[in-house]
Structures are given as structure tokens and as C-alpha cells.
Amino acid sequence: MATEPSPAEERKSEIVDLTEGISDADVESEADNDGGDDDTKSKEAPRTGKKKRKGRRGGKKTKKGKELEKARKLEEALHDVVASDGHAPRSLTLSDGDIFATGHIFQSHDSLDPSVDVPVLPHHAVRPIPTSTSGETKTALFATKPLPTGTRIIRERALIYLPYPGDDPIKLISAFQALPATEQKAILSLNAVAPTKSPFLTYIGAVIMSSAAYLLTIRNKPRHTRTPAEQAKLETDGAKLASTALLARVMSRWHAGRCCLVDLTDIDIASLPAGTPITGLFIDTARLGQSCMPNCFAHIDSQTGEMMIQTVRDVAIGEKLSISAMRNAYYQTASQRKAELADKYTIDCTCAACIPAPDDTGLFVTQEELRQKAFAHIMQLSGVLNKILNGLDPSDDKAYWEQAPDLEALNAATKTIHGLINTLVELGGEANPEQLRWYNHLIIRIQPHAIAQLYDSEKLGYWSYIRTQAGKAEALTRLVYGADSSEYAEIRRRKQALDDVVAAEEERKEMIRRGRENLGMERKEWEIVGVVKM
């Protein structure tokens, strides 16, 4: 009986014709340079290298230079939410240490689209979770109803924002004490990081224990036996001790759940305008668990500073809600993630990808294998992407052709990215946000350079292919960020730009067809054959 193709198989069937006839092993190692099956090859096969290209073009560098300049301008026109290294905007990441969010600083960016209403469905509740420490109680958020992929479950503002350096104890306690009692209570109800996880908290803990022990000996004395100096010390130092203890309680919760609002180096953060908020504490977001197989994605609206949490896969009733603390979790093994989580975030992840469950049916091993496969893919891509990201200058035709990846390398990179995206879907589901990073690389970095090296007759097929990938990125962004987000609006603009390019190419093709027809030329002499399945 015939079976329905899997989503991965459907995606693979849409890849450039060059992948046809090539085995998975060939794609994973170094892609075969054969053009595919004979019946799918175009009559004008795409060039596979610079030397062959130069031989056929006869040194028309001026025209190539113009095409490369077009590629550069296209990359600028299609500038979207990716960072300079090709990242999709990073999710907020939760940890017992720093939490990273997007690189925006609440200014000079589009905010939520007021014409689009994305409802917030807060179908979650705070429930206790078991801990390994006797007498310790921790809590987490659990789904109270089924949550389909793309559901927005949280939209909130931070109760506290702090400027550089982001963890000043005096500014923190001042901000805390300025809050209403209900909001202070909410902060103190959050999970606290262990004092040993922070040098500052360790120091405060030692001070409290030392002072408390001394004051306790005075307090245990009958009042009439205390000296005036002891009584004065009890009253003054007792108040100081209470303030220090409150600072420790607030700091431990701040350290466990704070969010870094900027994606910048320490040097860049230090140079921000005075008062720029760089860290914040979001109550519901701080309750999300850590997982290397997260079911949620978080981002901050660049204009309002609100936190948005969306589900990135279907969530069942009673399932704990989680996000990932690590940027590159999908490319590391369990032991590597364990070391990084402990070093950078002071947490131990207990998700099924890190620790095999008692009833594990092979999930842990599968996750390990897929993450190693994903890492192999990005290693294959590193050479081409490094050349592109290190700054190719299309205006210098000679230098470009000496440094730029040739068409063969760009086509191989395209196939590798498709393999990587399929692997990421297997790891994190159809709405795995990490796919966006690689769609962005494909659309605004790899393919424009490939198009610059094509004959005019080949370009329509490639542009149509890029538009198809942009449509997939648009649909994914809607699920991950929401239809009201500036990220979604930006990617829609990118998709529209590609629609315009394809329309222009189709119009040019039709003009050529009519011109050739008027000249009475045979169809076989001017037929334009694309290289992308439409």
C-alpha cells in the first residue's frame, strides 16, 4: 500500500534539481557535482566552477560586475531580522544565570502591528515540581489546556529593568522596594538560585550567617542582662541584617530568572547610552523550565519591551512549558551541553535529550545522533559562509572572482542547508525556530551569489526557488513570532520583494519570447529551461 510522504520527504522533493540522483551520504559528505538525472538536466546546465565559467563567458567582467553589484544590492534590500552572522533573531533563553534575548533596545524598530490581533491564551498554571534537595520547593508553569503550535501563551512586561552593568545590587533593591507589595510578593515567589552559584550570593550568605550567629547570642540573653552596647548593636545591626537578608532573597531570584535584553558584547553594552535597560525580570517567563527539547519560544518586542512566548509544537494538558537556555543546543551532545549549562548558566538540565528517562525507547540516542548530524552539516557549510560573511566586494570584479565561492560550492551549500533544515525539524518539530537561521543564510547569502553567476536564462528558476523558501520562512515566522510581530512584517516585506523580482523576470522572459517569435526563431533555439521545480 502506498503511504503518504513525510514532511521531510516533501521538502526534499522541492530542492533544486541538482539534488536528484544523489544519495543522502553524498549530500552529507561533499555533494556530488553531477547535475542530477538526465531527464531533469536543463539544456544549459548551470556552471559548476569559476574556471569553466570564465571560459564560456570570455572575460565579460563588466557585465558580471553589474550582476554582482545587483546581488549586493539585493542582499541589502532583503535585509531582515538576521544578525551579521546570519542568525535568525534569537529566542529569549532561560537559565539560572544570564538569559539572552534579541539584540533590540526598545528603539528605532517597528513595534507590534496594531492592525493584527494575536490573542494571548494563558492556559497555564504554577505547580510545584520535585527537587533533589530535601525541604526545597520549586515551581514551574504547566499547560492547563491543549496548546497548538503557534499559540501565544504569555505577553508581559518586566517588573524590573536595570541599566548597565545589569546586576547592580543597590539599583536592584531600590527598584524592588519601589514596587507595590503584590509585585514584591510575586518576585519572592520565584525559584531562587543556590547561593553557591554566585560569588556575590556566597559572600552575602557568609555575612548573614556570621552576623546572625552573633546577634542570636545577644537576643537569647534576658534583656536585663544585656549591656547597653549589646542592646544598641542588636537594634541597629538587626535592622541591617534584615535588609541584607532581603537583598539576598531578591538577588537569588534575580540571578535565577533575569533576562538580558541585548545581544551585544560587554564592550558594546558598556558604550550604550546611560540608562539603557539591558536586563529585566519577567515573572511568568522566569517560571518557564529549561529544556534542550523546548516546546516554547520567547522574544521581546523591540519597541515596548514586552515579552512574547509562543508554543513551537503542540503541547498536551499537564505538560511543563519550557524554552532553551542555549543558542547552539541543536549542535552539541548531551555531555557538551551539560558542561556549557553548568559553566554559563549554573543549571543542570534534566530533559529527555540530556538524561534518558526510565521508560526511554531510544529518544536519547536518536537525539544524540541527530545533533551530531546537524553539527556535521554546519561544518560543511563553514567554508562557504565564512567567505561570504567576511565581506565580498561585488564592485571589485577581479577580487570577487578570486575570493568568492563558485557555483558548484554554492549549490552544494544549498543542498547541505536543506539537509540541515530537515535534521532540525526531526530534532525540534516543524516549527523549530532554528530553521530560520538557515533559511536566512540560504535566501540572503547563498542564493544571491549563485544568481550573480548564472546566465539570464537560468535566473527565473532560481528566483522562483528563493521565493518558495522565503514563503516557508514567512509561515515559520508567523508561528514562532506571531503575525503582529515586526519580525513577521519584515519577512513579509522580503517575500514581497522576491515576488516583485520574480514578476520582473517573468515579464522579461515573456518579452524575450515575443521578440524571438517575431524573428521567426524555433522554440528550441530560445527555450528557457529553469533549474528549480515549481
N, C-alpha and C positions, 0 to 999 in steps of 0.2 A: 504494500500500500504506500502511495506517495505521501510524504509528510510535508508540512509547511516549513519553508526555510526559516532558520533562526534570524533574529535581528542582525547578528554579526554577519551571517551569510548574505543577507540583503545588502548590508553596507558594502561588503567586499565586492558584490556584483556591480556596484556603482563606481568602482575605482577605475582610473584610466585604463584604456585597453592594454596598455603596456604590461599590466599585471597578468593578463590572460596567458595560460600555459606555463605559469611559473609556480613552483611548489612553495608551500609555506616555509620550508627550510631555506629555499633560495632567497625568499624575502627577508627572512630573519638574519641571514648571514650578510651577503652583499648581493643586491638584487641582480638577477640575470639581465643582460643587456639586449637580449633578443626582443624584438618588437611585439611578441605575442604570437598567437596563432595566425596562419597565413590569411585566413578569411576575415580577420579583423584588422589587418595592417592597412594603413592608408597608402594610396598610390605614391604620395610624397611622404615617406616615413620621416618622423622627427629626427633631427640631428642628435647624435649621441656624444659629441665631443668638440672641443674648440678647434682642433687641427682640421678635422673634416669640415667643420663649419667654414673656416677661413678659405678652404679650397673651393667650396661651392659658391661662396659669396664674392670671391675675387677682390677682397680688401675694401669693400664699401663701408669704410669705418664711419663716415659722416652719417649715413642712414642708421647704422647700428647705434651710434652715439645718441641720435634723436630718440630711438626706441628705448634705450636705457634711461634716458632722461625722463621719458614718459613713465617708465617703471618707477623711477624715484618719486615723481610727482604723484603717481597713483598711490604709492605707499603713504605719502603724506595725506592725500585726500581720504584714504581709507583708515587714517589714524583712529584707533578706537581705544578701548579700555585696557589694552595691554600695556605693560611696562616696557622699558627699553630692552629687557631681556626676553620679551615675547610672552610674558606671563599674562594669563587672564587675571583680572582683579582678584586678589587673594581673599579667601574667606576669612572671617574672623576665626581665630583659633583659640581654643580654650585650654587652660592648663593651670597648674598650681603655681606657675611662675608668670612670665610675661605672656600676653596674648596679642597676637598680631592681627591687624585689620587692614583695610585698604589704605592706599597712600594719600588719600584726600585729607584736607584740613578744613573742611566746612567753608570753603570759599572758592570762587571762580569756577564753579562746576554747576551743571544742571542739577536740580533737585528732583523730587518725585513729580511725576506728571499728574497735575490735578485733574486732568480730564479722564484719567483711568482710575477706577476704583478696585483696589485689590483688598478684599475683606481679610481681617485678622480673625482666625478661628482659634481661640485659646483653649483648645481641647486638651489640657494637660493639668496635672496636679502634682504638688510636692508630696513625696512619700519618703519614709526612711529607707535606707539601704544598709545591708550588713557590712561591718568593717572587721578588720583583723585585730583591732585594738579593743581590749576589754573596757566596757563602760563608755566607749566613744560612740556618738550618734552622728551620722551624716545623712544628708537628704539628696534627692535628685528629682528631676521632672520626668513624669511618666504620662504617656498618652492615655486619655480617657475615652477617646473615640477613634475609629479608624481614620488615618490621615493619608489621603492620596498624595502621590508625588506632586510637588509644586505648591503645597498648601503653606500659606504664611501663618505661622502659629504665634509669633512674637513680633511686636513693634514697640520699642520702648526707648526712653531717654535715660541717660546715666544719672544717678543720684549725685555723683561727684565727678567732676572733671579736674584734672591737675595739669599745670603747665610744666615745662622743663624744670628739673630732671624727671618729673613724673611720679616721684615717690617720697617727696619731702614730708617727714613726719609732722612738722609743725603746721604746714599747709593742709595736710590731710585731716588732722584732728580739729583744726579750725573749721574746715568745711563740714566735717561730721557734726560738730556741735551747733552749726548754723541750721541744720536740718530739723524739720518737725519730729516730734517724738516717734510718730508712726514709721517714718522713714529710717530713723536711727535703729528702731527695733528690727526693721526688715534687714538692714545690713548686718546686725549682730546675729541674725538667724541663719546667715550663710555658713557654709562649711569653712573651717579655718585650716590653714596650712600648719603643719607641725613646726614648733619653734626651731627645731634643729635644721630646718630647710632654709633658714635665712640668718646670716650673721647678725643682723640688727636685732631680730627677734630673739636670738640666742643670748645676746648681750642684755636686752631688756629683761628677759626671763631670769638671768643671773642676778641682776639688780633687784628685781622684785623679791626673789627668794631670800636674798641676803637681808634686805630691809624688813621684809615681813617677819623673818625669824627674830630679829632684834626687837621690833615693835611688839611682837606677840609676847615676848618675855615681860615687857613693861605692862602690857594690857592685862596679863594674868596676875599681876600683883594687885592686892587690895588697894583701892585708891588712896587710903590714908597712909600707906607705906611708900608710895611713890614720891620721889624727890620733885621739887618744882621743875628742875631741868628735864626730868623724865616725862613729867606731865606735858610740858611745853613741846617736847620732841614728839610725843605721841599725837598731839593735836596737829602740829604743823606737818610732820613727816607722814602722818596718817593720811592727810589730805593729798599730799604729793604722791603717796603710794597708790591711792585710789585713781588719781589722774594717770599715773604711769600704767596701771593695770588696764584702764580703759583704752589707752593708746595701744597697748599690746593686743587687745581684743580686736580693735579696729584694723590695726596693721596686718594681723594674721589673716583677716578676711579680705582685705585689700590685696594682699600678696597672692592669695589663692584665686581671686576672681577678676583682677583688674584687666583692662583691655588696653593695648597700645593702639592708638588711633592713627598712627602714621607709619608708613613703611619706608623709613629713612635710616641712614647710618647715624651713629652717635654724633659725628661731626656736623652732619646736616641738621639734625634735631637741635643741636646747641645753637645753630645760627638762625633758627626760626624767630619771628617777631615775638617780643616779650608778651607773655600771657597766652600764647597759642596753646590750646589744650592738646596734650599728647597722650594722656591716659585717662581712663574713665571706668566707673564701676556700674554695670548694668545688672540689676537684681535677677531677673529671670534668666538672662544669658549666663550669669555666673553659676546657675544651678544645672546647666547642661553638662552631661558627662563627657569624658574623653573616650574616644574610640578611634581605632585605625580603620574601622568599617563604619563611618558615621552615617546617620540617617538624616542629618540636617546640615544646612549651610547657612552661614551668617555673614552679613555685610553691613556697613554703616552708610547711611545716606550722606553724601558729601556736603550737602548744604545744611541740613538740620541737625546732623549728629545723631539721628535716631538709629537704633539697631534693628535690623530686619533678620528674622530667622525663617527659612523656608525648608520644607522637607524635600529631600533629594531621592527618596524612594518611598514606597508605600510603607506606612508604619501601622502596626497592629495595636489593638487595645492592650494596655498594660506594658507596652514596650518602652524602655528607657530612651529618652531623647538625648542625642549626642552629636558633637562635632569633633573635628580632629585638631590637635594642637600643632601638628607638623605640616610644613609646606610640602615636603617630599616623601611623605609616608608611603606612597604607592611605588617607590623605587628602592625601598630598604627592607631587609629581612627583619624578623622579629627581634633578633639579638641586636641588630644595628639600631632599631627604633627604641629598644629598651635603654640602650646606652645614651642616646640623644635625649630621650624624655627625662631620664634621671639627671643628666647634666644641665640641660637648658630649662627644663620645666618642673623639675623636682617632683615628678609623679611616676607612678607605676601603672601602666595600662593593663587592664585585665580583660580586654576584648577577645573575641574568639580568634582573631588573627595574631594575637600575642601569646595567649595561653590556651592550649587545647582544652575544650570543655570535656567533662567526664563522658558525655554521650557523643563526642565528636565523630562524625562519619567521614572524615577526610577533608573538612573545611580548612583546617590549619595548614595542612600540607599543600592543598591547592592554592591557598593564598600566598604561601611562600614561593611556590613555583611561578605564579603569575607576576609577583613583584620582581622576581629575578628576570623574568622575560621582559617586563616593562623597562627595567634598567638596561638590559641589553639593547633595546630599541633606542633609548636616548643616547647611548654610547655610539651607536651607528650614526646618529644624527649630529653629533657634536662637531664633526669636522666641517660639514656644510654650514651649519648655523653659526659657528664661530667666524667663518669667513664673512658671512652676511652681516652679523651683528658688530663686527669690528670696523664697519664703515667702508662700504664700497662706493666709489665716486663715479656714477654713470657719466658725468661730464668729461671725465678723462678716459677716453675710449681705450687707449693703449694700456693704461694701468688697469682698467677694469678687466680686460680680456686676459691679462697676466695673472690676476688675482681671483676673479670670480669663479664660482663652481660652474662646470659646464652642464649642458643639458642632461647628459647621462646621469651626473651626480644629483641634479635637481629632481629628475624623475624617480631615481632610486630613493631619495629622501621622501618624496611624496608617498611612495608605496610603504615606506617604513612608518611614516606618521599614521597611515591608515591602520597598519598592524598594531601600532601603539594604542590608537583610539579604541580598537576592538578589545585589546587587553584591558584597558581602563574600564570599559563597560563590564567586562567579566568581573573585575575587581569591585567596582562600586555602583553598578547599575547603569541603566540608560541615561540617568540624569547626573552622572558623576561629573562634578564641576571641573575636575582636572582636564577633561576633554577640551575645554575652552582654550587652554593654553596652546594646545597643539593645532586646533582649528585656526587660531590666530596666526601661529607660525606659518601654517600652510597657505592661508589666504593673503596675508600682507607681507610675507617674507619670501617664501619659497616660490610660489607660482608667478608673481610679477617678474622675477628674474628669469624664470623659464620662458615667459611670454616674450620678453625682450630678445630672445634668441631664436624666435620662430619666424617662418615665412608668414606673410599676411594670410595666406590660405589656411593656415593652421590655427590662427588666433581665436576664431569664433568658438571652436570646440573647447579650447582651454578656458576662455572666459565663461562659457556656459558651465563648465565643470566647477570653476571657482564660485560662481553664483549658487550652484547647488550646495556646495559646502557651507557657504555663508547662510543659506536658508536653514541648514541643520544647526549652525551655531546660534542663529536667531531663536529657533524653537527651544534650544537648550537654555539660552539666557533667560527666556521667559519663565521657565521652570525654576531656575536657580536664583534669579534676582527679582523676578516679578515684572509684570507688564507695565508697572508705573515707575520703574527704576530708570535712572539716567543711563545705566549700562545697556539696558534693553533699547532705549531710544537711540543710543549711539550705534548699536549694531544694526538696528533697522535702517539708519541713515547709510551705513556701509552697504547693506543689502540693496538699497535703492540706487546707490552709486553704481553698483555692479549691474543692476537691471538696466541702467542707462547705457553702460558700456556695451552690454550685450545687444541692446536695441540698436545702438550706433553701428556695431559690427554687422548685425543682420541687414541693416539698411545699406551698408557699404557692399555687402555680398550681393544684395539684390541689384544694386546699381551696376556692379561688375557683370552680373548675369545678363542684364538687359543690354549692356554695351557689347558683350560678346555675341549676344543673339543678333543684335543689329548688324554686326560684322559678318554674320552667317557662319560662325565657327561651330564646329561639332561640340556636343556636350562633353565628350570625353577629353577634349583639349582644355577645358576650363573648369571642369567639375572640382568643387572644393570639398575635400574629404576631411571631416573632423577626426579627432583622436579621442573624443570623450563620448561615452554612451549618454544619450539624452533620455 
